[in-house]
Amino acid sequence: MALLRLHGKIQNYPWGRDGSDSLAALMGANGVADFPGIDESKPYAELWMGTHPNGPATLADEPSKSLSQHLSENRHLLGAAQRFPVVVSEPTDAHVPFLFKILTCKQALPLQIHPSKDLAAKLHEEDPEQFKDVNHKPEIAVAITDFKGFAGFRPIDRTLASIKAVPEVAELFEREASVKGHYAALQSDATPDNLRQLFGAVLALPSSATEATVREVIKRVKADGAEALGDAPDADVLAMVLEKLESQYGSDPAVLVASLFMNLMQLKAGEGAYVPADEAHAWLEGTIVELMAASDNVLNVGFMDDDEKNSVALVTRVLSCTPRPADGFRLETHAWDKASSGKTIAFDTPFEEFAMCQTPRMDVHEEIGPLSGPLIGVVTSDTKSVIELVGGKDAAQTIESGRGTIVFLAAGHKMRVGPGQEFSAAYYDGE
């Protein structure tokens, strides 16, 4: 079968939106096998749609069979994507070269980086239980709702100006022995390496060292708003972020690091951003379609309990530190030439293994394909319609579709998405 209906997997991480406030939960009825209904007291963080063993998609018509097992028996369905090596812990199965998700968060995710290929291989060799993959994990995020998240480092002059505009923070950095030298080095020589070292030194502080500082800053922000931050760049945004993060994570040093060192991405629906491997990021609030290379490796260094964090020293050593404005992470778009209407947009993804497209609500069908590799798509609107195969011996195949319906399209084939449905898809269309 060239067109398959799939069931994905819900991940109930604590930072997810609760109950029917989560799009992942609302997609459960159509997108998850034996979905028991929405528990309004439960967080629904992500809906996974891929072949990764930590949340493998299964065939809707054969629930005991995973998509990866089906692809291992029918590798031609992957087309040109067969060239990618096995990157997960199931060497006998075949995999799509990406992991596709709906992600919805009510609070900041852990401050994290995703390893490069070299680091992933090293971590897997040292601790294969924790780091099961040997692949890198660059990713993109496309907003479904208004979305906020931290990505990469701000320009150094803006970080220094923000620190100096908050006297409690400047005093902390000048007082703490493990931070003081790095702060002085950055002020005298504003290089990415000195920024990285200061970033790590602050993250390594215990919460007890930052508690009084965060408390005093928040006290002033609550009383005076952005005026409490003097001439800090984007003081209104900084005030909002500080207050929000403190309400979620108290005196965690990541509150200071994310607010002062990192870009806050603010995306409208349909806008996208990317994060290369080894770049720091932490999504803050909203709902996105997220797409990444086929890996679940992550190094967490903030917004979580100390005993759950990975080594700050390791992260500091391998972290990619290329300061740039927030707009430097945005994705450009263009009309997708593999869709018939000219209204489906593709995101200019700077990574090899995957690309992404979005089809808006239209009064007519949208025809998609053929591609050199596989596609996994999901209906994100609550409109009922059909998705059907176009041409070939299985041309009569039709899938009744509504919000949360997930489909797999094999390489070399075309499908038609019904009118009125918003549709997002991850795909491979390379050599």
C-alpha positions as CSV (number, residue, x, y, z in Angstrom):
1,M,0.0,0.0,0.0
2,A,1.4,3.4,-1.0
3,L,-0.9,5.3,1.3
4,L,-1.2,4.2,4.9
5,R,-3.1,5.5,7.9
6,L,-1.0,5.6,11.0
7,H,-1.4,5.9,14.7
8,G,1.1,8.0,16.7
9,K,2.1,8.1,20.3
10,I,1.2,10.6,23.0
11,Q,4.0,11.8,25.4
12,N,2.7,13.1,28.7
13,Y,5.6,15.2,29.9
14,P,4.8,17.5,32.8
15,W,5.4,20.7,30.8
16,G,2.6,19.8,28.3
17,R,-0.7,21.6,28.2
18,D,-3.4,20.0,30.2
19,G,-6.4,18.2,28.9
20,S,-8.4,19.7,26.0
21,D,-6.1,22.8,26.1
22,S,-3.6,20.6,24.3
23,L,-3.8,20.0,20.5
24,A,-2.0,16.7,21.0
25,A,-4.8,15.6,23.2
26,L,-7.5,16.8,20.8
27,M,-5.8,14.8,18.1
28,G,-5.9,11.6,20.1
29,A,-9.3,10.3,19.0
30,N,-8.1,10.0,15.3
31,G,-4.3,9.9,15.8
32,V,-3.8,7.4,18.7
33,A,-4.7,3.7,18.9
34,D,-7.2,2.9,21.7
35,F,-7.3,6.5,22.9
36,P,-9.2,6.4,26.2
37,G,-10.5,10.0,26.0
38,I,-9.0,13.2,27.3
39,D,-8.2,13.5,31.0
40,E,-8.5,17.2,31.8
41,S,-6.1,16.9,34.8
42,K,-3.3,15.3,32.7
43,P,-0.6,17.0,30.6
44,Y,-0.4,16.1,26.9
45,A,2.9,17.4,25.7
46,E,3.6,15.7,22.3
47,L,2.2,13.5,19.6
48,W,5.0,11.6,17.9
49,M,4.7,10.5,14.3
50,G,7.7,8.6,13.2
51,T,9.6,5.3,13.6
52,H,11.7,6.1,16.6
53,P,11.4,3.2,19.1
54,N,10.7,5.6,22.0
55,G,7.3,6.4,20.4
56,P,6.9,4.4,17.2
57,A,3.9,4.9,14.9
58,T,1.8,1.8,14.1
59,L,-0.4,0.9,11.2
60,A,-4.0,1.8,11.9
61,D,-5.3,-1.3,10.1
62,E,-2.8,-3.6,11.9
63,P,-2.2,-2.0,15.3
64,S,0.3,-4.7,16.5
65,K,2.7,-3.7,13.6
66,S,4.9,-0.7,13.7
67,L,5.6,1.4,10.7
68,S,9.3,0.6,11.0
69,Q,8.5,-3.1,10.8
70,H,6.4,-2.6,7.8
71,L,9.1,-0.6,6.1
72,S,11.7,-3.3,6.8
73,E,9.5,-5.7,4.8
74,N,8.8,-3.1,2.0
75,R,12.0,-1.0,1.9
76,H,11.1,0.3,-1.6
77,L,8.5,2.5,0.1
78,L,11.4,4.7,1.4
79,G,12.7,5.4,-2.0
80,A,15.9,7.5,-1.9
81,A,15.7,7.7,1.9
82,Q,17.0,4.2,2.0
83,R,20.5,5.6,1.8
84,F,20.4,6.9,5.4
85,P,22.2,4.5,7.8
86,V,20.4,3.0,10.7
87,V,20.6,5.6,13.5
88,V,18.5,4.0,16.2
89,S,18.7,0.9,18.3
90,E,16.6,-1.3,16.1
91,P,19.0,-2.4,13.3
92,T,16.6,-5.0,11.8
93,D,13.9,-2.4,11.1
94,A,13.8,0.4,8.5
95,H,13.2,4.0,9.5
96,V,12.2,7.3,8.0
97,P,15.1,9.8,8.5
98,F,13.1,12.2,10.6
99,L,10.9,12.4,13.7
100,F,7.7,14.5,13.3
101,K,5.7,15.9,16.3
102,I,2.9,18.1,17.5
103,L,4.2,19.8,20.6
104,T,2.2,21.9,23.0
105,C,3.6,23.5,26.2
106,K,2.3,25.5,29.1
107,Q,5.7,26.3,30.6
108,A,9.4,26.2,29.6
109,L,10.9,22.9,28.5
110,P,14.3,22.0,30.0
111,L,17.1,24.2,28.7
112,Q,18.9,21.8,26.4
113,I,21.1,21.0,23.5
114,H,20.8,18.2,21.0
115,P,24.2,16.5,20.2
116,S,26.0,16.7,16.9
117,K,26.8,13.4,15.1
118,D,30.3,13.2,16.6
119,L,29.1,13.9,20.2
120,A,26.1,11.5,19.8
121,A,28.4,8.7,18.8
122,K,30.7,9.4,21.8
123,L,27.8,9.6,24.2
124,H,26.3,6.4,22.9
125,E,29.6,4.6,23.3
126,E,30.0,5.9,26.9
127,D,26.4,5.4,28.0
128,P,24.2,3.4,25.5
129,E,21.4,3.1,27.9
130,Q,20.8,6.9,28.2
131,F,22.0,7.8,24.7
132,K,20.5,5.2,22.5
133,D,21.1,7.0,19.2
134,V,24.2,7.8,17.3
135,N,22.6,10.5,15.2
136,H,22.5,14.3,15.4
137,K,19.3,16.1,16.2
138,P,18.8,19.4,14.4
139,E,15.2,20.6,14.4
140,I,12.7,23.1,13.1
141,A,9.5,24.4,14.7
142,V,6.6,25.9,12.9
143,A,3.9,27.7,14.9
144,I,0.3,26.6,14.9
145,T,-0.6,29.2,17.6
146,D,1.3,32.2,18.8
147,F,4.5,30.7,20.1
148,K,7.5,31.7,22.3
149,G,10.8,29.9,22.8
150,F,14.4,30.6,23.5
151,A,16.9,29.8,20.7
152,G,20.7,30.4,20.6
153,F,22.7,33.3,21.9
154,R,21.8,37.0,21.6
155,P,24.5,39.4,20.2
156,I,27.1,39.8,23.0
157,D,26.7,43.6,23.3
158,R,23.0,43.1,24.1
159,T,23.7,40.5,26.7
160,L,26.3,42.7,28.4
161,A,24.0,45.7,28.3
162,S,21.2,43.6,29.9
163,I,23.4,42.3,32.7
164,K,24.7,45.8,33.5
165,A,21.1,47.2,33.5
166,V,20.1,44.8,36.3
167,P,22.4,45.7,39.2
168,E,21.5,42.6,41.3
169,V,22.7,40.4,38.5
170,A,25.9,42.3,37.8
171,E,26.7,42.2,41.5
172,L,26.1,38.4,41.6
173,F,28.4,37.9,38.6
174,E,31.1,40.0,40.2
175,R,30.7,38.3,43.6
176,E,30.6,34.6,42.8
177,A,34.2,33.3,42.5
178,S,33.3,30.7,39.8
179,V,31.7,33.3,37.6
180,K,33.7,36.5,38.3
181,G,36.6,35.7,36.1
182,H,34.5,34.7,33.1
183,Y,32.3,37.8,33.5
184,A,35.4,40.0,33.5
185,A,36.9,38.2,30.5
186,L,33.7,38.7,28.4
187,Q,33.7,42.4,29.3
188,S,37.3,42.9,28.2
189,D,37.1,40.5,25.2
190,A,33.6,39.9,23.8
191,T,34.2,36.6,22.0
192,P,31.9,33.6,21.6
193,D,34.3,31.4,23.6
194,N,34.2,33.8,26.6
195,L,30.4,34.0,26.3
196,R,30.2,30.2,26.3
197,Q,32.3,30.0,29.4
198,L,30.2,32.6,31.3
199,F,27.1,30.8,30.2
200,G,28.3,27.5,31.7
201,A,29.6,29.1,34.9
202,V,26.3,30.7,35.7
203,L,24.4,27.5,34.9
204,A,26.7,25.6,37.2
205,L,25.7,27.8,40.2
206,P,23.4,26.2,42.8
207,S,20.0,27.7,43.1
208,S,20.9,28.8,46.6
209,A,23.5,31.1,45.1
210,T,21.0,32.8,42.7
211,E,17.9,32.8,45.0
212,A,18.3,36.2,46.6
213,T,19.3,37.8,43.3
214,V,16.2,36.4,41.4
215,R,13.9,37.3,44.3
216,E,15.1,40.9,44.4
217,V,14.9,41.4,40.6
218,I,11.4,39.9,40.5
219,K,10.3,42.1,43.4
220,R,11.3,45.2,41.5
221,V,9.9,44.0,38.2
222,K,6.5,43.2,39.8
223,A,6.5,46.7,41.3
224,D,7.8,48.8,38.4
225,G,7.5,46.6,35.3
226,A,10.0,47.2,32.5
227,E,11.2,50.5,34.2
228,A,12.9,48.3,36.9
229,L,15.3,47.2,34.2
230,G,16.6,50.6,33.3
231,D,18.0,50.9,29.8
232,A,18.2,47.1,29.1
233,P,17.6,46.2,25.5
234,D,14.0,45.2,25.0
235,A,13.3,45.8,28.7
236,D,9.6,45.0,28.3
237,V,10.3,41.6,26.9
238,L,13.0,40.9,29.5
239,A,10.6,41.9,32.3
240,M,8.0,39.5,31.0
241,V,10.4,36.6,30.6
242,L,12.0,37.1,34.0
243,E,8.6,37.1,35.7
244,K,7.2,34.1,33.8
245,L,10.3,31.9,34.3
246,E,10.6,32.8,38.0
247,S,7.0,31.8,38.5
248,Q,7.7,28.4,36.9
249,Y,11.2,27.6,38.1
250,G,12.0,29.9,41.0
251,S,15.7,30.6,41.4
252,D,17.0,28.1,38.9
253,P,20.1,29.8,37.4
254,A,18.6,29.0,34.0
255,V,16.1,31.8,34.7
256,L,19.0,34.3,34.4
257,V,20.8,32.5,31.6
258,A,17.7,32.2,29.3
259,S,16.5,35.7,30.0
260,L,19.8,37.5,29.6
261,F,21.9,35.4,27.2
262,M,19.4,33.9,24.8
263,N,17.1,35.0,22.0
264,L,13.4,34.9,22.6
265,M,11.7,33.7,19.4
266,Q,8.2,35.0,19.0
267,L,6.4,33.3,16.2
268,K,2.9,33.8,14.7
269,A,1.0,30.9,13.2
270,G,2.7,29.7,10.1
271,E,6.1,31.1,10.9
272,G,9.0,28.8,11.5
273,A,12.5,28.7,13.2
274,Y,15.3,26.2,13.2
275,V,17.9,25.1,15.8
276,P,21.1,23.4,14.7
277,A,22.6,20.5,16.7
278,D,24.6,21.7,19.7
279,E,22.7,25.0,20.0
280,A,21.0,25.9,23.3
281,H,17.2,26.2,23.2
282,A,14.1,25.9,25.4
283,W,10.6,26.3,24.1
284,L,8.4,28.5,26.4
285,E,4.7,28.4,25.5
286,G,2.3,27.6,22.6
287,T,1.7,24.9,20.1
288,I,4.0,24.0,17.2
289,V,4.7,21.3,14.6
290,E,8.2,20.1,15.4
291,L,10.5,18.2,13.0
292,M,13.9,16.8,13.7
293,A,16.4,14.2,12.6
294,A,15.7,10.7,13.8
295,S,17.1,10.8,17.3
296,D,15.9,11.3,20.9
297,N,19.2,12.3,22.4
298,V,19.2,15.4,24.5
299,L,21.4,17.1,27.1
300,N,19.4,19.0,29.7
301,V,21.1,21.7,31.9
302,G,18.3,23.9,33.2
303,F,14.6,24.2,34.3
304,M,14.7,20.8,36.1
305,D,15.9,19.3,39.3
306,D,19.7,19.2,39.8
307,D,19.8,15.4,40.0
308,E,18.2,15.2,36.6
309,K,20.5,17.5,34.8
310,N,23.3,16.4,32.5
311,S,26.9,17.7,32.9
312,V,27.1,21.4,32.6
313,A,30.8,21.1,32.0
314,L,30.2,18.7,29.0
315,V,27.5,21.0,27.5
316,T,29.8,24.0,27.9
317,R,32.6,22.2,26.1
318,V,30.5,21.1,23.1
319,L,28.0,23.9,22.9
320,S,27.9,25.8,19.6
321,C,28.0,29.5,20.4
322,T,27.3,31.8,17.5
323,P,25.6,34.9,18.8
324,R,23.1,36.4,16.3
325,P,19.7,38.2,16.4
326,A,16.6,36.1,16.8
327,D,15.7,36.7,13.1
328,G,18.8,34.7,12.3
329,F,16.9,31.5,13.3
330,R,13.8,32.1,11.2
331,L,12.9,29.9,8.3
332,E,12.1,31.3,4.8
333,T,9.2,29.9,2.9
334,H,8.2,29.4,-0.7
335,A,5.3,28.0,-2.7
336,W,5.9,24.2,-2.9
337,D,6.3,22.9,-6.4
338,K,5.2,19.4,-5.4
339,A,1.7,20.7,-4.6
340,S,-0.9,21.5,-7.3
341,S,-2.6,24.7,-6.0
342,G,0.4,26.9,-5.4
343,K,-0.9,27.6,-1.9
344,T,1.0,24.9,0.0
345,I,4.2,26.4,1.4
346,A,7.5,24.7,2.0
347,F,10.0,25.7,4.6
348,D,13.6,26.3,3.5
349,T,15.1,23.8,5.9
350,P,18.9,23.9,6.2
351,F,19.2,20.2,7.0
352,E,19.7,17.2,4.8
353,E,17.3,14.6,6.3
354,F,14.0,16.3,6.2
355,A,11.8,19.2,4.9
356,M,8.3,20.4,5.8
357,C,5.2,21.8,4.2
358,Q,1.9,23.2,5.3
359,T,-1.4,23.2,3.3
360,P,-4.0,25.9,4.4
361,R,-7.7,25.5,4.3
362,M,-8.9,25.6,0.7
363,D,-12.1,25.2,-1.2
364,V,-10.5,22.6,-3.5
365,H,-8.4,19.4,-3.1
366,E,-4.7,19.8,-2.8
367,E,-2.6,17.3,-4.8
368,I,0.8,16.4,-3.3
369,G,3.8,14.5,-4.7
370,P,5.4,12.5,-6.1
371,L,8.6,12.7,-3.9
372,S,11.8,10.8,-4.0
373,G,11.3,9.7,-0.4
374,P,8.6,9.2,2.2
375,L,6.1,11.7,3.6
376,I,4.3,11.6,7.0
377,G,1.4,14.1,7.3
378,V,-1.2,15.1,9.8
379,V,-4.5,17.0,9.7
380,T,-4.4,19.8,12.2
381,S,-7.9,21.4,11.6
382,D,-11.2,20.0,12.9
383,T,-12.7,19.7,9.4
384,K,-13.8,16.2,8.2
385,S,-12.8,15.2,4.6
386,V,-10.8,12.5,2.9
387,I,-7.2,11.8,1.9
388,E,-6.8,9.6,-1.2
389,L,-4.2,8.1,-3.4
390,V,-3.8,9.5,-6.9
391,G,-2.9,7.1,-9.8
392,G,-1.3,3.7,-9.7
393,K,-2.9,0.3,-8.9
394,D,-4.0,1.4,-5.5
395,A,-5.7,4.6,-6.8
396,A,-9.0,3.7,-5.1
397,Q,-7.5,3.9,-1.7
398,T,-9.3,6.5,0.4
399,I,-8.9,7.5,4.1
400,E,-11.6,9.3,6.0
401,S,-9.9,12.1,7.7
402,G,-10.4,14.7,10.5
403,R,-8.2,16.4,13.1
404,G,-5.4,14.1,14.1
405,T,-5.5,11.8,11.1
406,I,-1.9,10.7,10.3
407,V,-0.9,9.3,7.0
408,F,2.2,7.8,5.4
409,L,2.8,8.4,1.6
410,A,5.4,6.2,-0.1
411,A,8.1,7.5,-2.3
412,G,7.1,8.0,-5.9
413,H,3.4,8.4,-5.3
414,K,0.8,11.2,-5.1
415,M,-2.1,11.9,-2.8
416,R,-5.0,14.3,-2.6
417,V,-6.0,16.2,0.6
418,G,-9.6,17.0,1.0
419,P,-11.0,20.6,0.9
420,G,-11.1,22.6,4.1
421,Q,-8.4,20.8,5.9
422,E,-5.2,22.2,7.3
423,F,-2.4,19.7,6.7
424,S,1.2,19.6,7.9
425,A,3.7,17.2,6.5
426,A,7.3,16.1,7.0
427,Y,9.1,14.5,4.0
428,Y,12.3,13.6,2.3
429,D,12.8,14.6,-1.3
430,G,16.6,14.5,-1.9
431,E,19.0,12.4,-4.0
